[in-house]
Amino acid sequence: MQRFQNYILGQWVDGSGVETPLYNAITGIQFGEVSSAGIDFGEVLDYGRKKGDALRKMTFQERGRMLKALALFLLDRKEKYYQISALTGATKVDSWIDIEGGIGNLFANASLRRQFADLPYHIDGVAAPLSKNGTFIGHHIMVPKEGVAVHINAFNFPIWGMLEKIAVNLMAGVPAIVKPSEHTCYLTEVMVRDIIESRILPEGSLQLICGLGRGILDAVDTPDTITFTGSAVTGKLLKALPQIAEKSVSFNLEADSLNATILGQAAVPGTEEFDLFVKECVKEMTIKAGQKCTAVRRIIVPEKLIDEVESAISSRLSGVKIGDPTVEGVRMGALATKMQLERVSESVKTLSKEQQLVFGDLDNFEVIGAKREDGFFFGPILFRNEDPLNTRSVHEIEAFGPVATIMPYKDLADAIELAKLGKGSLVSSIVTPDNKEALDYVVGAASTHGRILVLNKDCAKESTGHGSPMPLLTHGGPGRAGGGEEMGGKRGILHYLQRTAIQGHPTTITAITNQYQIGSEMTEAKPHVFRKHFEELVVGETVFTHKHTVTDADIVNFANVSGDNFYAHMDETALEGTIFESRVAHGYFILSKAAGLFVDPKKGPVLLNYGIEDARFTKPVYPGTTIGVRFTVKEKVDQEKRSPEDIAKGIVKFLVDVYDQTGETVALATILTMVKKLNQE
């Protein structure tokens, strides 16, 4: 009997006794066991907090490269995970979502490093002026919390559930303790062994509890973060624990919900949207055998089309082959555990009291390549509810398996009301070719849904579907769905950072943020900044350029070159009733002339200028105005080499401050340059 272990305090350990036997979902045969009994969870949490200092000291660029390296490492070993995933009842498609979808989260979060400074902490937003003369300003920084992220995950995605969460906290610089479901933890354990053996993560960044984990939340403290994915009932019980409230521990709850999909009124039989709707409903019922927190549970259709929808979905369901996922042609495997089989069966029996069963049979369905009575198989069940506004069980009871209910609506307002009866969902979708209908549904239903998919023929080919949360979009929902929010790209990372307001002189705030703040001390660059390599440049270094007096000829010549003959530049007789005193120079001429003033034209470390950000024209420039430029190193962002042959370089942001003879700023912009490094190794 294989014994699956916990990884804590830098080593693999067994718990005492046997807490949970592990079974093959296809054959029902026990193959393993697991326990976390006897583990001192206070010691485990404290170890993570202390060891987490190594992660916190890494910059966002270093953490991002670390995640990318880990993703590539795991992708090379993916076939091993597929073989073990089949024991959970998952088909190849189910496993792909779990395994490669999870690894994809690592890649997606690794790419977010480009949205952060090359610092261990994040500079949030822009400076706030707090004084008349500009000697006192405010800003915000966000530092990694000095705790651990405790992730309590559900049984349905043993890999995705772990990777989608740790990708975010590791990117933020916070270590994690992962507690997967004890029933499918064996798959998580196999991957964690590879992660630990890779030595890509600093020691203490990841610990694993494979057993029941009883008492894991007893020792949580203020800087810790808890995430829970699973049933709403269990999640709310955990969230109400006194130590969590007393210590203000962050708790993110993502609960299973009664998600709805709506067929638009224009998506009639014969349209591509009708076919897409039917296909999506069947897919959501059968992928992972319906064991997804985002699966469709309520199918809401125009009352005039309910018969056609029922017939079409039933027809497709009848072609779904159930059985051993390793057998060719099998499209749906088993439920993950015997306990899950019993729970879904009970839910179906309760739902049967108020709904009409129109497809499926609890006791009579074919299983290919296995014995139905041995494994944890459950055939698709489709209900029909003719009076959904007056029957509540369909909006309150979730059968966490291949079970859904069709119900009619009279008009779109009726459909929105039905969707909202789920009392908060992770996701809803509408399939419609009518963009006005899509707009009305989204605006009407958004308050009770964490995500809404609008599906039509134009996006269907590339759509990820109703049930797929994406790492760059938020995942969570209000009410029954838990009221939490995770992932969401950069937003998810910020959940693990503590935002702190800072105040002081611009020079001091520049030193703290490593970003030049307007009003900060400027050091004259000697030699010119374009003569310096990336490592040699210092934030605050400034080139004070020669000056240029703008003439009528400048304006005319720029109009001829650019083709911009806007009246304010070219027709002085048309200025009555405008804010201009006379013809005014083009804003883009001012920036172009500024470049002519600040550029050092000789070949040097600057490889290219690839963009302009935050360009603003703050004061009209008339003929006779004399302009100069303060050209300042604003921020530096390191870049890794893409290959050994690549040029070692970094990104430097320069503040372009164009001012007139009175000293007032007339234009501001940030240019982005790619600058060669001195060290090419």
N, C-alpha and C positions, 0 to 999 in steps of 0.2 A: 504494500500500500504506500503510494507516494505521499511524503509529508511536505507540504508547502510552508515556507518560512516567512518570518517578518524581518525586515532590514531596519535595525535601529542602532543608534550609538556606534555607527561605523562597522557593524557586523551583522551576519545572518543568524537569527536565533529562532528556536521553537518556543511556542507557548506551552503551558502545562495541559496535559490531557488532550482530549479531542472535543472541541466545541462544535465543529461542523464537518460532517462527512460530505464528500464531493462526488457528484454523480455525472455520468455521461448522459446528456439530455436525449440522445437518440436511442440508446440501449437500456438506460436506466441502471446500468451497472456502476457500482462504486469503484472509483479509481484512486481517490486521494482523501486527505483529511487536513484540517487546519485548526490552529488555535492561537489566540493572543493572550490567553489567561496567564496571570502572574507578571505581566509586564508593568513596570513602573512608568506610567504615562507622564507623570510630572517630570521625571528624569529625561524622558524622550523629548518633551517640549522644550525643556531647559537646554538640552544639547543642541537642538535646532537653533534656538535663539543665539546661543554663544557662537556656534560655528557659522551662523549667518553673516558674521562680520566680513568674511571673505567675499561673499556675494555683494554685500552693500558697498564695498570699496571698489568694485568693478564699475566701469563706465557703461552707459547704455550701449555704446558701440561694441564694447567687449562682450557684454551679455548677449547682444544680438548675434554676434559671430559665434558665440558658444552655442546658442540655440540652433543656428544653421548647421553647425558641425554635428550636433546631436541628431538632427533630422536626417542628414545624409547617412550617418552611421546606422540608424534604425531602419532606414529604407533599404539598405543593403541586406538586412536580415529579415525582411518582411515575410518571406515564405514560411519561416518557422512559426510565426504568429498565426498565419492562416491555418496551418495544420491543427493547432491547439484550439483555435476559435471554433472549429467545427464541433468540438465537444459541447459547446454552449447551445447547439441547435442552429447555429448561424449558417446561412448559405454563403457562397462566394461573394455575392453582392452585399449581403449583410456585413460580412467580414471586411470588405473593402471600405465600407463607410466607417467602420470602427477603427481599422488599422491605418489605412492610408489617409482617411479623413483626419484621424488624430495626428498623424505625422505632419499633415498639411497645416495643422494649427501651429506647429513649431516653426515651419517655414514662414507662415503669415506673420507671426509675432516677431520673428527675427528681422523681417523686412521693415518693421516699425522703427528700428533703430535710427533710420534716416529722419524721423520726426523729432528726435531728441538731440540735445547738445552732447558733446563728448565729455560728459561729466557723470559722476555717480548719482546725481540728483537732477531734478527737472526744474527748468525755469518756466513758470506758468504765466502766460499772458504778457502784457506790456506794463511798463512802469506807470505809476499814477502820480501826477504832479500834486504836491501837498503844500507848496509855498509859493509866494508871489515872485520871488527872485530866482527860484529854481535850485536853491541850495539844500532842499529837503524833499526827498521823494519816497515813494513806497513801491513795493514790488511783492511778488509771491514766489516762493520756492516750494518744491515738493520733494521730501526725502523719503527713502524706504522706511517703512515701519520696522521697528526693532523687535518684531515678534516672528511668529511662524504662521503659515497658512495651513489650516487643517481642513482637508477636503474629504468629505464623507460622500461617496459616490454610489450610484444605483447599480444594479446587476446587469443592466441591458447593454452598456457599452464599457467593457472592462479596460479598454485602451483609450478610446476617444475621451471618455469621462475623465481619465487622469491627465492626458496630454493637453486637452483644451484648457484645463485649469492651471497646471503647473507652467505651461508656456507663458502665461500672463504674469504669475507671481515671480517666476525666475527672471523675466525681463525687467520687472520692477526692482529686483534685488532682494527678494524675500524668499527664504527657504520654505519647503513644504513637507507636510506629513500627509500621506495619501492613505485613506482607509476605503478601499473598494468593497463592494458587497462580498461577504464571505463565500457566497455561492459560486461566483465566477472569478474570484481573486486569483485563481491559478494562472489565468492568462496575463493578468497584470504583473504577477510575480515574475513570470518568464521575461517580460520586457524590462522590468526594473533590474533584474540580474544583468542584462546586457548594458543598461545605462550605467550601473555601478562599475562594471568591468571596463567600460570605455574610458573612465577617469576624465571625461569631458567636463562634468560638473564638479565644483569644489566640494569636498567632503562635508556632509551635513546639509547640503542643499536639498536632498530628497531622502525621506524615510518612508517605510511602507509597513502598514499594519494589515495583515491578511485575515485575522480572525474577527471575532465579534467587536472587538475594540471597546468593550464595556469600561466606562470610566475615562475615555479619551478626552472628554470635555471638562472633566473635574478640575484640571489644573490650568485651564486657559486663563490668560491675563489680558489686560487692556491693550497691549500692542498687537495681539494676535488677531487673525481673521479666520472666520469659519465659513465654509461653503457647504451647503447640503443639497443634494439632488435625490429626489425620491418622492414618497407620498406626502401630501399636504399635512396629513394627521401627524405623522412622525416628525416632520420638519417643524411644525408649530410647537410640539412638545419640547423639542430640543431648544428652540429659540426662546422658550419661556423659562429655561433653567435659571435659577437665581443668580449664579455666578456670572452669567452672561449679561444680565441686566445690571447687576451691581457694579461690574467692572467696565460697562459700556463696550463690550467686545463686539466688533463688527460681525454681523451674521447675514450671509446672503442665502436666501431660500429660493430654490428653483424646483417647483413641484409639478407633478403630472396634472394635466388640465384637460378639459373637455373641448378640445379644439374643433372648430367648425370650418367647413368649406362651402361656398355659395356658388351655385350655378346662376350666371346672369340671365336676365330675361331674353336677351338677344341671342344667347347661345343655344339655339334650337337644334333638334336633330338634323343632321346634314351639314352643319357647320364644323369647322376644325375645332372650335372651342368646345363643342359638346363632346366630341371624341376625346379631347384632352382631359376634360373633366372626369369622364368615366375612367380613363386610364390612370389618372392621378389618384382617384378614390381607391381603386384596386391596389395600386402600388402602396399606398399608405396603410392599407389593411394587412398587406402580406409581407412587406419588408420587416425584418426582425420579428416576424409573426405578430405584428402590431404592437410589439413591446418598445414603443418609443414615447417619450413624454410629449413629442410634437405630432404624434399620429392623428389622423382625422377620426373623430368619434361621432360627429354629427354632420350629416350630408343634407344641406338645406337647398331645396330646388323649387322653381315655380310650380304652383299646384297643377297647372295644366300639363306639366312635363313629368310628373312624378312616376307615371306608369312606364314611360319610355326609359327614364333613368334607372328604375328598378330592374327592368328587363335587361338593359345594357350591362349594368354592373353584375347582375346575376350570371349573365352569359359569360363574361370574362372570368368571374370567380370559378365557374364550373371547369375552366381549363387550367386552373392552378394545380400543379402537382405537388403533393405534400410528402415529405419523407426525409431520408438520409441526405444531407446536403452534398455529400460526395458522389451521389448517383446522378448521372447525366439527366438533365431535364427537370430535376426537382427545383421548384421555385420558392418553396416555403419549408423551413425546417420546423423544429419543435420549440415549445416554450422552454425557458431556461431551467426551471426547477419543477419538482412535483408540487411544491407549495404554490407556485405561480399557477399551475394547472388547476389546482383546487380553487384558488381565489377567482380566477376568470370564470370558472364554471358556476360558482355561486353568484357572481355578478350577472351572468347571463340569465340565470334562473329568476333573479329579482327583476331584471329588465323585462322578462317575458310576461310579467303580470300586467304591464301597461302597453307593451308593444306587440305587434304582429311579426312573427318570424317568417321571413319571405325567402331566405336562402340559408342552407346549412343544417347540420344535425349534430348535437352534442355527442351522440354515440355511434353514428354511422357515417364514416368517411374513409376513403382509401388512403393508405400509407405505402409509399414505395421504398423498398430497400430496408425496411425495419418493421418491427411489430408494434402496432398501435398501442397495445396494452402494456408494453415494456417501457417505451419512451414517454416523453411528456408532450405528445402531439395534441393539437387542437385545431379543428377545421374552421374556416372562415364562417362567421355568422353575420347575416344582414337582417336588421329589423326595419319595420316601417311603422311610423307613428303619424296617424292622421290628425291628431289634435295636440300639437307640441306646446301650444301656449297654456294648456290646461293640464298637462301631465308633467310632473316634475322629475321623475326618476331619470329620464333621459338626459336631463341637465345637471344631475347630481351624482349619478353613479357611473364610474368609469371602469369598464372591463378592460384591463390592461393586456389586451391580446388582439387577435384579428376580428374585432367586433366593431360594427358601426350601425348607425340608424339613419334611414332616409326620412325626411319630414318636409311638408310643403310650406310655401309662403305665398301670400297674396300679392304684395308689392315689396319694394326694396326696404321701406320702413319696417315692415313686418320681418323681413330677413335680418335686419340689424337688431331688432328686438330679440329674436331667437338666438342670434349669436351672443348677445350680451347675457342671456340667461345662464351661460356657463360661469358667470360671476368671476371672470378674469381668466384669460387664456394666454398661453405662450405664443400661439400663432393662429391666424385665420387666413383664409385665402378666398379670392373671388376669381372665377374664370368667366371672362366677358370680352367681347370685341368692342364694347362701347366704353370709351374713356370717360364720358360723363357719368355713367353708372359706376365706374371704378372710383372716380373722385368722390361721389356721394357716399359710397360704401366705406371707403377708407376714412373719410372725415367723420362719418357717423359711428363707426365701430372702433376707431383707434383708441379711445379712452379705456377700453377694457381688454386690449390686446397688446402683447409685447412686440409682435411683428405681423405684418400683413403682406402676403404675396398677391400680386395682380398678374394673372396668367392669361396670355392670349397667343395666337399663332405666331405673332411677330417675335416673341421672346422664348417660345417653347423649346426650341432646339438647344438653347444654352441655359435655360432655367435649371436651377438646382432643386426645384420642387418645394412643395408645401412643408415637408418635414425636416428640411436640412438647415439647421442654424449655421451661419457663416462667421468665421473668426473676426472679420472686420465689421460685423454688425452686432448690435446688442442682442443678448439672449436672456429672456426672463419675461415676466408679465405681472400684472397687478392681481389683487384679490386671491382667488383660489390658486393661481399660478405661483404664489409665494411673495409677490411684491419685490422680488430681487432683480438684479441686472448683472450680467457677466459678459465677458468677451467685449465686442464692440471696438476692436482695434485699440487705438490709443486710450480710449475711455476706460477700457478694462484694466489697463496698466495703472491708471491713476487711482483705482480703488485701493491699491496696495501702498499708496504713498500718502504721507501726512502733509497737508498744505499748511504753510506757515507764512504769515505776512511779515515782511522785513521793511524797516524804515531807516533812512540815513542820508548822508550826502551822496550825490551821484557817483563820485569817485569810489566811495566805499561800496556802494551797491554794485558798481562795475566789478570790483575785486571779488565780490561774493558770487555774482552771477556769471562771471567770465564773459559777459556781453557788455559792449560799450553802451553806457546810458548817457543821453544828451545832458550836457552840463558837467560831465565828468572831466577831470584833468586830461589834457591832450599832450602827448609827448611827440615832439617833432621827429619824424622818421629820417634817419641818416644811416645808410643811403636811402634812396627812394624805396617804398614798399614793394614795387615791382622788380626790384633787384634782390629781394630776399626770398629764401626758400621757406616752405611751410613751417618748419621747426623754428625758424629765426624770427618770425613775425610775432608781435606782442599786441594783445588787445589794448586799444587806446592810442597806438602809434598813428600819427597823422601827417599827411602831406598837405602843406599850405601852398596852394598854387599861385601862379601869376594871375593877374586880373585881365578882364576884357570888357570894353565898353560896347554895349549893344547899339547897333545902328539900323536905320531904315533899310539899308542895303542888306544887312543880315536877314531881316524879315522877308524881303522880296526874294533873295536867293534861296532861302529855305523853302519858301512857298513853291518856287520853280522846281526845286529838286524833289520835294515830297508830294507835290500836287495838292497840298492843303491850302485852299484859298478862302477859308472861312472869313466872313465879313469883318470880324473883330481884328483880324490881322491885316486885311488888305483894303478895307473901305472905311476911311476915317469919317466919311459923311454919314455913315449908318449907325453911329454909336449913341445917338440920342436915346435916352431911356435905358441904357445899359449901365453896368457898374464901372465901365472903363473911361478913363480921362482922354485917352488917345489910342491910336492903334497899338496893339500889344504883341509882344513876341510870342511865338508858339512855345508851349510848354516843352514839346519834344526838341525844339531847337535849344532850349536852355540845358536840357540833359545832354544833348549831343555836344554842345559847346563845353559843358562841364567835362565830358570825356576827353575832349581835345586838350583841356587844361590839366587833368590829373594823370593821363596816361604817359608812361615812359615808354617810348616806341621801340627801344632796342630789345633784341631777343634776350630772354631771361627765364627765371623760374615760372612765371605765369604762363600757363598752357593755353587757357581760353577763358572767355567770359561767356557764361551760358544762361544768364537770366537777370531779370530785374524784379524786385519785390517792393511793395509798399511805396510806389512812386506817388508823390503828391506835389501839386503846385500851389503854394501857400500865399503868394503875393504877385500881383501883375508886374511884369517887367516891360518898361517902355523904352523906346529909343533914348539913348543918353544915360541909361542905367549902367553902372559898372558892377560886374559880378566876379566873384572869386569862389573857390571851392575848398572846403575842409574835407579831406578824404581820409577816413579813419578806419582802421581795422576794428570791425564790430564783433565778429565771432569767428571761431575756427572749429571745423568739424573734420575729424580724422576719417580716412577711408582705407579699407583694406585692399590689397592687390587682388585682382581677379584671377591672375595666373602668374607664374614665376617671371614671365616675359613682360608683364604689365608694368607701367611706370608707377612708382610709388608716389602718391599725391594725397592732397587733402583739399577740402572745400574751405575757402575763406570768403566771408561776407564783409563787404566794405560799405560803410555809411557814406553816402554822397550828400553833403550839406552845402547847397549853393546859397550864397548870401550876397546882399547888395552893399552899396557904399555906406549905408547906415548901420550895417552889421546885422540886419534882419534877414532871416532865412526866406528865400523865395521859392526853393524847391528842395525836396528831400526824396531820397531813394536808397535802396540797398541793392548793390550789384553782387552777383554770385560768380566767383572765379574759381578755377581749378589751378592749384599751385603745386609745382613739383617739390618733392622732398629732397633734402640734402642726402639723407640716407636711403639708398635705393635697394637695400636688402629686404 
